[in-house]
């Protein structure tokens, strides 16, 4: 068709300065057609490619002599919305409009602000009116012309729709211009009377590749054909598409009780009848009844026969060519044939989205290998959901290290909402203003490129800001207004704590206005810079939350964008585009004086900016990845339809129940499902060499099998009826879900392997070589050299304690390996209760302070020490939960605190005593005649080994050895808040204790260069069980090491995985000689001196 149009322009060229108008459906179609005309004629100048709606409106205005502005259409859905909002108060006073009050919560005549409910209602109504203007012109004509009472106007409508003509008349009174449908009616009447256009109309224009128009638009075209030469280049699968669809449907309906079998399949509707409803209705509308056809009608047919062309070239026609020819040929007896090596049509069910992209990439690489003339520009990938695949395509198509092939590609038709920039940030800011500010979405704002660029913030600074806000207590809310009067843990509250921290020291007990100072990790320079950023964001959100009039919103949004823009090259295009769009919107809205709420302005901004997709990249010379609509019907050698999943394709557009198009469907009414189904027909006609159709065949969460979408299933059933079961299975391909599976690298009959991934192939080969995968572990093989240490060893108490409690982590630290990552998830909610960790920290902190702040070595554990005002002490720090929950926590903490002090008091008088061991002074707590170690949580292995170390040092340093006890929280669930003596060590002679210490120091010294083969927690449980002669000792070790259904084992700790491998088994240790030897070395002296 493009060549015919180009030749026609060449043979009958327009005048030198005459413009040629060619109506097309999409911008890429116009671009492609321009290239085709230029390739034939050598030049393409003064050829315009307008869209049908705009061009036909311009012709109508020119004929009637009125002014036409492309962007100024008062009857568009966008502008109708504002006129409807203005008319709603008057409409809602009428009885017929009572049904609309169900859409509006708490409606009041006095409240004239535009709420989200009003906006959504007005938008739905405007979209319905927009449909009526184009697809129900007779209805609009009746509503416009009638002068009868309101009751007579709406009596033909259902009771719940009788408000519509009333509202339409109210809206029409506010709009001077006549709607397009009324203009068309006037033009047709004038043309019938022989009247001429008031302005010059083009002598000729073309319609190229348009597959659907409203009946009203077709009537105008037919009427204008009396004065304008109009040529329509119609892409259709066959000459009599409407007749075929109608005949086949009637035949199936007549035989609806026929038993379904393979013979029935042969007589079922053909492919074009199943998928071509939209095109068939368009053809019928073009033929019409002749009522509006005021000019001469001529029809010329130009259909190619691809299969016959191949036969004439002494080639076997491919299945794709046969299908294309069968669409043209009315003879349904022609049987399709598929050769064994025919790969022209493929249906591929893919297990997952990423796997789908991988399979398509590999199929394209194979096509390049098979066809040396194939170029990237010859390949088109279309999908109904570009945004869903956009993040996956770069990681797969750019993976040259895997395939060894560079694939140039481009993604088009992406919304600007996903382009990081000024407008993207403004959209995020508006979303927060519509909802609530949390620590998480504040972190997203801070990490936005616009903020980083504007305030010169790096990632480390942003992490520090978020960390300090969390430490200061920020969870959610801007101020006390957000939190119903309680400003604790809000952003403003935290910023004021920072400011106080610059005046008062962090340790100060000053509390002013419910605020305690906070300055931990914040320098004065940081405070100045961070305060500017956070206060600016805070102020912007506050301003955006207030409803405003249109011009006030425009002023505020411009101020925010202007403030964030660096006025350089980074956001210059966005900056200019935003100003143009927002000014145009203000002009279209007109004198609208109602206040608009934030939710509404956010929706308006998205419709202004984000719904517009780019016009670039469709003809880039690369593999094009596009949405379905823009590139449909443009010929390519290879066309891939990707992501035709059930539930996604065909797309469903739902209208509200009051839309009259839903109550009765007429010929030519738009339907998104028919539009998407027709894409399959157009792709079949447009593919020159190969057509690939893919979809997701498995639920990515459950693994459940998913069927293909209904149109794809119908196509497969049609091909099965034509080719037979055996041959039809060859075109349905099912790659393995695992990219490393052998079947991906093995040829399937005459077809190449699915995978072109060399890296995966090498990995598969390596897997085949290995019979058993050994754990990767730094400590293997397990061994221990107990004679490595020298006699003169000097380790500090902290070094020795670190190794005893965490021997593997301490060993890794010597080599600069830190397997544990800092996990600090952002908290967004105020806690309703304290976590056990927070309770532990508070109790431990207060006990340490009690010991530290004692004025003498003798400690008093009675009187005021027995009760702490936890709420008062931590007021203004955001540690305790709000309101009554804080009182509950205070009662629980005091219960534990009092029980702890009473447990200590029962042992006797508590004193502090300093002991010097090898020039190292350490403070001990002595209760009565016993040394005590306090653990405010439950007893753990590290507490026992710490108590053992303290006990040995104490016994070796004093003349009269004493017992050491460890007090910890009860393990009983019934006594969860009680403390008890959990461990007691017997007195050890000084020389013997010193020998034990020397042995520990030797092992610790060796442990700095060699990994200790005993995990501390599981090792202790095993040693204790063996000491008690338990026959379940190995079972106990296995449970603690490997874990059980309700808890994780010690092997899941990062340092254990690095040292002993991932998922290492308990048998690895139990059968190891070094492990058992080290277990005795460490724990035998301890257990022999353990009283209980």
Rosetta blueprint (number, residue, H / E / L):
1 X L
2 X H
3 X H
4 X H
5 X H
6 X H
7 X H
8 X H
9 X H
10 X H
11 X H
12 X L
13 X L
14 X L
15 X L
16 X L
17 X L
18 X L
19 X L
20 X E
21 X E
22 X E
23 X E
24 X E
25 X L
26 X L
27 X H
28 X H
29 X H
30 X H
31 X H
32 X H
33 X H
34 X H
35 X H
36 X H
37 X H
38 X H
39 X H
40 X H
41 X H
42 X L
43 X L
44 X L
45 X L
46 X L
47 X E
48 X E
49 X L
50 X L
51 X E
52 X H
53 X H
54 X H
55 X H
56 X H
57 X H
58 X H
59 X H
60 X H
61 X H
62 X H
63 X H
64 X H
65 X L
66 X L
67 X L
68 X L
69 X L
70 X L
71 X L
72 X L
73 X L
74 X L
75 X L
76 X L
77 X H
78 X H
79 X H
80 X H
81 X H
82 X H
83 X H
84 X H
85 X H
86 X H
87 X H
88 X H
89 X H
90 X H
91 X H
92 X L
93 X L
94 X L
95 X H
96 X H
97 X H
98 X H
99 X H
100 X H
101 X H
102 X H
103 X L
104 X L
105 X L
106 X L
107 X L
108 X L
109 X L
110 X L
111 X L
112 X L
113 X L
114 X E
115 X L
116 X H
117 X H
118 X H
119 X H
120 X H
121 X H
122 X H
123 X H
124 X H
125 X H
126 X H
127 X H
128 X H
129 X H
130 X H
131 X H
132 X H
133 X H
134 X H
135 X H
136 X L
137 X H
138 X H
139 X H
140 X H
141 X H
142 X H
143 X H
144 X H
145 X H
146 X L
147 X L
148 X L
149 X L
150 X H
151 X H
152 X H
153 X H
154 X H
155 X L
156 X L
157 X L
158 X L
159 X H
160 X H
161 X H
162 X L
163 X H
164 X H
165 X H
166 X H
167 X H
168 X H
169 X H
170 X H
171 X H
172 X H
173 X L
174 X L
175 X L
176 X L
177 X L
178 X L
179 X L
180 X H
181 X H
182 X H
183 X H
184 X H
185 X H
186 X H
187 X H
188 X H
189 X H
190 X H
191 X H
192 X H
193 X L
194 X L
195 X L
196 X L
197 X L
198 X L
199 X L
200 X L
201 X L
202 X L
203 X L
204 X E
205 X E
206 X E
207 X E
208 X E
209 X L
210 X L
211 X L
212 X L
213 X L
214 X L
215 X H
216 X H
217 X H
218 X H
219 X H
220 X H
221 X H
222 X H
223 X H
224 X H
225 X L
226 X L
227 X L
228 X L
229 X E
230 X E
231 X E
232 X E
233 X E
234 X L
235 X L
236 X L
237 X L
238 X L
239 X L
240 X L
241 X H
242 X H
243 X H
244 X H
245 X H
246 X H
247 X H
248 X H
249 X H
250 X H
251 X H
252 X H
253 X H
254 X H
255 X L
256 X L
257 X L
258 X L
259 X L
260 X L
261 X L
262 X H
263 X H
264 X H
265 X H
266 X H
267 X L
268 X L
269 X L
270 X L
271 X H
272 X H
273 X H
274 X H
275 X H
276 X L
277 X H
278 X H
279 X H
280 X H
281 X H
282 X H
283 X H
284 X H
285 X H
286 X H
287 X H
288 X L
289 X L
290 X L
291 X L
292 X L
293 X L
294 X L
295 X L
296 X L
297 X L
298 X L
299 X L
300 X L
301 X L
302 X L
303 X L
304 X L
305 X L
306 X H
307 X H
308 X H
309 X H
310 X H
311 X H
312 X H
313 X L
314 X L
315 X L
316 X L
317 X L
318 X L
319 X H
320 X H
321 X H
322 X H
323 X H
324 X H
325 X H
326 X H
327 X H
328 X H
329 X L
330 X L
331 X L
332 X L
333 X L
334 X L
335 X L
336 X L
337 X L
338 X L
339 X L
340 X L
341 X L
342 X L
343 X L
344 X L
345 X E
346 X E
347 X E
348 X E
349 X E
350 X E
351 X L
352 X L
353 X H
354 X H
355 X H
356 X H
357 X H
358 X H
359 X H
360 X H
361 X H
362 X H
363 X H
364 X H
365 X H
366 X H
367 X H
368 X H
369 X H
370 X H
371 X L
372 X L
373 X L
374 X L
375 X L
376 X H
377 X H
378 X H
379 X E
380 X E
381 X E
382 X E
383 X E
384 X L
385 X L
386 X H
387 X H
388 X H
389 X H
390 X H
391 X H
392 X H
393 X H
394 X H
395 X H
396 X H
397 X H
398 X L
399 X L
400 X H
401 X H
402 X H
403 X H
404 X L
405 X L
406 X L
407 X L
408 X L
409 X E
410 X E
411 X E
412 X L
413 X L
414 X L
415 X E
416 X H
417 X H
418 X H
419 X L
420 X L
421 X L
422 X H
423 X H
424 X H
425 X H
426 X H
427 X H
428 X H
429 X H
430 X H
431 X H
432 X H
433 X H
434 X H
435 X L
436 X L
437 X L
438 X E
439 X H
440 X H
441 X H
442 X H
443 X H
444 X H
445 X H
446 X H
447 X L
448 X L
449 X H
450 X H
451 X H
452 X H
453 X H
454 X H
455 X H
456 X L
457 X L
458 X L
459 X H
460 X H
461 X H
462 X H
463 X H
464 X H
465 X H
466 X H
467 X H
468 X H
469 X H
470 X H
471 X H
472 X H
473 X L
474 X L
475 X L
476 X E
477 X L
478 X L
479 X L
480 X L
481 X L
482 X L
483 X L
484 X L
485 X L
486 X L
487 X L
488 X L
489 X L
490 X L
491 X H
492 X H
493 X H
494 X H
495 X H
496 X H
497 X H
498 X H
499 X H
500 X H
501 X H
502 X H
503 X H
504 X L
505 X L
506 X L
507 X L
508 X L
509 X L
510 X L
511 X E
512 X E
513 X L
514 X L
515 X E
516 X E
517 X L
518 X L
519 X L
520 X L
521 X L
522 X L
523 X L
524 X H
525 X H
526 X H
527 X H
528 X H
529 X H
530 X H
531 X H
532 X H
533 X H
534 X H
535 X H
536 X H
537 X H
538 X H
539 X H
540 X H
541 X H
542 X H
543 X H
544 X H
545 X L
546 X L
547 X L
548 X E
549 X L
550 X H
551 X H
552 X H
553 X H
554 X H
555 X H
556 X H
557 X H
558 X H
559 X H
560 X H
561 X H
562 X H
563 X H
564 X H
565 X L
566 X L
567 X L
568 X L
569 X L
570 X L
571 X L
572 X H
573 X H
574 X H
575 X H
576 X H
577 X H
578 X H
579 X H
580 X H
581 X H
582 X H
583 X H
584 X H
585 X H
586 X H
587 X H
588 X H
589 X H
590 X L
591 X L
592 X L
593 X L
594 X L
595 X L
596 X E
597 X L
598 X H
599 X H
600 X H
601 X H
602 X H
603 X H
604 X H
605 X H
606 X H
607 X H
608 X H
609 X H
610 X H
611 X L
612 X L
613 X E
614 X L
615 X L
616 X L
617 X L
618 X L
619 X L
620 X L
621 X L
622 X L
623 X E
624 X E
625 X E
626 X E
627 X E
628 X H
629 X H
630 X H
631 X H
632 X L
633 X L
634 X L
635 X L
636 X E
637 X E
638 X E
639 X E
640 X E
641 X E
642 X E
643 X L
644 X L
645 X E
646 X L
647 X L
648 X L
649 X L
650 X L
651 X L
652 X L
653 X L
654 X L
655 X L
656 X L
657 X L
658 X L
659 X L
660 X H
661 X H
662 X H
663 X L
664 X L
665 X L
666 X L
667 X L
668 X L
669 X L
670 X L
671 X L
672 X H
673 X H
674 X H
675 X H
676 X H
677 X H
678 X H
679 X H
680 X H
681 X H
682 X H
683 X H
684 X H
685 X H
686 X H
687 X E
688 X E
689 X E
690 X E
691 X E
692 X E
693 X E
694 X E
695 X E
696 X E
697 X L
698 X E
699 X L
700 X L
701 X L
702 X L
703 X L
704 X L
705 X E
706 X L
707 X L
708 X E
709 X L
710 X H
711 X H
712 X H
713 X H
714 X H
715 X H
716 X H
717 X H
718 X H
719 X H
720 X H
721 X H
722 X H
723 X H
724 X L
725 X H
726 X H
727 X H
728 X H
729 X H
730 X H
731 X H
732 X E
733 X E
734 X L
735 X L
736 X L
737 X L
738 X L
739 X L
740 X L
741 X L
742 X H
743 X H
744 X H
745 X H
746 X L
747 X L
748 X E
749 X L
750 X L
751 X E
752 X L
753 X L
754 X L
755 X L
756 X L
757 X L
758 X H
759 X H
760 X H
761 X H
762 X H
763 X H
764 X H
765 X H
766 X H
767 X H
768 X H
769 X H
770 X L
771 X L
772 X L
773 X L
774 X L
775 X L
776 X L
777 X L
778 X L
779 X L
780 X L
781 X L
782 X L
783 X L
784 X L
785 X L
786 X L
787 X L
788 X L
789 X L
790 X L
791 X L
792 X L
793 X L
794 X L
795 X L
796 X L
797 X H
798 X H
799 X H
800 X H
801 X H
802 X H
803 X H
804 X H
805 X H
806 X L
807 X H
808 X H
809 X H
810 X H
811 X H
812 X H
813 X H
814 X H
815 X L
816 X L
817 X L
818 X L
819 X L
820 X L
821 X L
822 X L
823 X L
824 X L
825 X L
826 X L
827 X L
828 X L
829 X L
830 X L
831 X L
832 X L
833 X L
834 X L
835 X L
836 X H
837 X H
838 X H
839 X H
840 X H
841 X H
842 X H
843 X H
844 X H
845 X H
846 X H
847 X H
848 X H
849 X H
850 X H
851 X H
852 X H
853 X L
854 X L
855 X L
856 X L
857 X L
858 X E
859 X E
860 X L
861 X L
862 X L
863 X H
864 X H
865 X H
866 X H
867 X L
868 X L
869 X L
870 X H
871 X H
872 X H
873 X H
874 X L
875 X L
876 X L
877 X L
878 X L
879 X L
880 X L
881 X L
882 X L
883 X L
884 X H
885 X H
886 X H
887 X H
888 X H
889 X H
890 X H
891 X H
892 X H
893 X H
894 X H
895 X H
896 X H
897 X H
898 X H
899 X H
900 X H
901 X H
902 X H
903 X H
904 X H
905 X H
906 X L
907 X L
908 X L
909 X L
910 X E
911 X E
912 X E
913 X E
914 X E
915 X E
916 X E
917 X E
918 X L
919 X L
920 X E
921 X E
922 X E
923 X E
924 X E
925 X E
926 X E
927 X E
928 X L
929 X L
930 X E
931 X E
932 X E
933 X E
934 X E
935 X E
936 X E
937 X E
938 X E
939 X L
940 X L
941 X H
942 X H
943 X H
944 X H
945 X H
946 X H
947 X H
948 X H
949 X H
950 X H
951 X H
952 X H
953 X H
954 X H
955 X H
956 X H
957 X H
958 X L
959 X L
960 X L
961 X L
962 X L
963 X L
964 X E
965 X E
966 X E
967 X E
968 X E
969 X E
970 X L
971 X L
972 X L
973 X L
974 X L
975 X L
976 X L
977 X L
978 X L
979 X E
980 X E
981 X E
982 X E
983 X E
984 X E
985 X E
986 X L
987 X L
988 X L
989 X L
990 X H
991 X H
992 X H
993 X H
994 X H
995 X H
996 X H
997 X H
998 X H
999 X H
1000 X H
1001 X H
1002 X H
1003 X H
1004 X H
1005 X H
1006 X H
1007 X H
1008 X L
1009 X L
1010 X L
1011 X L
1012 X L
1013 X L
1014 X L
1015 X L
1016 X H
1017 X H
1018 X H
1019 X H
1020 X H
1021 X H
1022 X H
1023 X H
1024 X H
1025 X H
1026 X H
1027 X H
1028 X L
1029 X L
1030 X L
1031 X L
1032 X L
1033 X H
1034 X H
1035 X H
1036 X H
1037 X H
1038 X H
1039 X H
1040 X H
1041 X H
1042 X H
1043 X E
1044 X E
1045 X L
1046 X L
1047 X E
1048 X E
1049 X L
1050 X H
1051 X H
1052 X H
1053 X L
1054 X H
1055 X H
1056 X H
1057 X H
1058 X H
1059 X H
1060 X H
1061 X L
1062 X L
1063 X L
1064 X L
1065 X L
1066 X L
1067 X H
1068 X H
1069 X H
1070 X H
1071 X L
1072 X L
1073 X H
1074 X H
1075 X H
1076 X H
1077 X H
1078 X H
1079 X H
1080 X H
1081 X H
1082 X H
1083 X H
1084 X H
1085 X H
1086 X H
1087 X H
1088 X H
1089 X L
1090 X E
1091 X L
1092 X L
